[in-house]
Amino acid sequence: MPGTKSQDLADKIAEDCRLAILKWDDPKMVAAVQRACKDTLTFLRRNKKHYDSDGAEQNGPWFPDMPPATTKRLEHARPDAIHLVIFENGLRHMFSELILASKIDAKHWPNLEHAITYKTAAFHNELLRIHDAFPGENIAVSLASLAKRFNYKSGGWRVRNKLFPVMADLGLWKITRKDNTNEWEIRLGKVADIFHDMVFYPASTEFEAKLKGCVK
C-alpha cells in the first residue's frame, strides 16, 4: 500500500539526512572542510574584509577597532558580540570555500541565511555544549524541543521540512530518525564540530585578547 504524502516526505528527509551523515564522514570531505577552515581562519586573522547583510564580501574589517569600554556591563557584553560576528563571517567564508570547491551544492548559496541566524547560532552552541559536556553518551535534542526554539507550534513538521535538508547537507546538524516514526534526534554535525575547533575557538580567543578593558 502506498504511503501518504506526509510519510513519503518524511522518508525522503530521513534518507537525505542519512546520506548527509555518510558524506561528511568521508575522510576526503573531512579534509576539504579542514582546508576551508584553515583559509577561513586566515581570512578572519587578516581582518580586512567582512560580509554584509546580503552575504556579499565587502572591504573593511569584520572586527573594527573600538575604544575602551565605558562600563563594566559593556566590557562584559563585548565577547558575546565578537562570537556572533565570528559565527556569521566565519561560516559564510567557510561555506563559500566549500561551494566554490564543489564540495557543497551551489543551490545552498541562498540557504546560508538559515545557517547563520541568531537562533541557529544559539542552537549550535547548545549542541556544542551537549557534545562536549557528555562525550560518548550520544545525547540528542528532539524535534519537538527544537521546534520550540524556532517558535514553531505545529509539532515540528515545518522546521523538519524546511531546515533538516539544509542543515544536514551543510553538515551543521547530524539528524537521525527513530525507526519509521516521526521522532527525530539532532546532534552536532561533523562540519560544525570541525568549524568550532579550527575557526571559532581560536578566532574567539585571539580577538577577545584584543579587546580593551574598561575605563576607570
N, C-alpha and C positions, 0 to 999 in steps of 0.2 A: 504494500500500500504506500503510495507516495506521501511524503511528509508535507506539512503546511509550509507556507512561505516563510513564516517565522522560524520554523525548525530548520528549513533549508538554509536560511541566512545564518542562523547560529552555527550550523555545521560548517559553513564556509568560513566564518570568522575563526572558529576553532582550528580548522585546518590551516588557515593563513598564519595564525599565531604559532602553530606547531612548526611550520616551515620557517618562520622567522627565528625561532629558537635554534633550529638546525643551522640556519645561515650564519648567525652570529657566533655559534660555537665552532665554526670552521676556522682553523688556525690562520688561513690566508686572510680571512675577513678581520680577524683579531689584529693581525699585523697591519692591515690597512687602517684600522681605527687608531692604532698606536702611532702610525706615521702622521695621520691627520692631527692627532693630539699634540705631537711634537711641533708641528707647524703652527698650531693654534696658540700654544704657549709662547712661541717666538713672537707671534702677532701681538699678543697681549703685553709681553715684556717690552716690545718696541714702543707701544703706546702712542702710535702716530695716526691710527685710523680707528673708526668706530662704525657701528651700523645705526642707521636712523630708524624711525618708527615704521617705515615701509620695508625695512630689510635691505636697503641699499647701503653699500660700503661708502663711507664719506671720509674726507681728510679731517684730521683733528683727533686729539686723544680721547680715548674712552674713559680715561681717569684723569680729569683736569686737576691741576694744582689748586689746592684750597688753602685759605688762611687757617690759622689755628682755630679750634672750636671755641666758642664764647661761653658755653655752659657745659657742665658735666653730662647733661642729657644729650646734647648734640654730639659730644665726644663718644658717648656710648652708642648712638644710633649710626654713626658713620660706617662701622664694619658691615652692618646689615645692608646698607646701601651699596657698598662695594660688592658684596656677594651677589646681589641681584644683577648688577651690571656685568659682572664676570659671567654669570649664568647666561644672560642674554647674548652678549657679544661672543663669548666663548663657544656656546652651542651653535650659533649661526655660522661662525667661521669653520668649526669642525665639520658640520653637516655640508657646508658649501664645498669643502675639500672632498668629502666623500661622494657628493653628487657629481662634481667635476671629474672625479676619478672613476665614475661609472660603478661605484660600489653601492650606491643607493639610487633608486629610480628618480629621474628628473621630475616625475609627477609630484614629488614631495616638496618642490620649491614653495608652493603656497601653504603646504601643511606644516611648514616650520613654525608658523604662528601658533599652532597648537602646542608645540614643544617648548615654547619659551614664556608662556603666560605666567602670571603670578601664582595662580592655582596649581599649575603644573610644577613650578619650582618648589612650592610648598610640599606637594605630594612627593616629588623627587627626594626632598630632604627627609621626609618621613620614611620612605622606603629605604633610604640610605641608613638611617638610624637603626631601623629594624635589622637590616642586613649586617651591620657592623656590631650591633649590641648582642645579637644571638647567632653567632656563626655556627653553621652546621645544623641549625634547628629548622631551617626551611619554612620559616613563618611567612604567611602571606596575608594580604589585605583582600577582603571580599569585594565583589562588585557592588553589593548594596552599601557597604561602608564607603567605597569610592564615590558612588553616586551622590551621597550626602555632601561630600566635599565640593562637588561641582554643582550643588544645589539642584540636582535632578530629582524629582519626586515621583518618577514613573516606574520605580523598581530597577532602574539602571539600564534599561534597554537602549536609551538614547546615547549614553556615554559608551556603552558597549559597541553600538553600531557606528558611532562617529569617531571615537578615539582609539578603540582597540586595534583596528587595522593599521592606523598610522603609528601609534606609539610602539606597537610590536615590531613593525617593519623598520622603524628607526632604531630599534634596539634599546629604547629607554625603559620599557616595561617588559618583563617576562610574564606572559599570560598563559595560563592553562585552564582547561575546563574539567570539572569533575565528571568523569564518565560522559553520559549524554544529557546531563541535566543543564539547567540554566544557572548553576553555581560556578563561579569563576574565581580564580586566585591570581593576584597580581603581586609580582616581586620585582626587585631591582633588576633592570636589564643589563646585559653584558656591556653595551656601549656606554650606558650611564655610569657603570662601575669603573670602566677604564677612564672616562672623561673626568670623574672625580679624582682619581689617583694622579693622573698625568697633567690635568689642567686646573681644575677648580681648587684643589687643596694647595698646590704650590703657588698659583697666582694669588690666591687669597692671602696666604702667609706673607708673600713678598710685598704686596701692595698695602696690606694693613700696617706693615712696618714703616711705610712712607707717610702714614697719617700723622699730622701734627697734633700735639696734645692740646689741652685746654688752657686758655689764657687765664692766669690767676688774677 
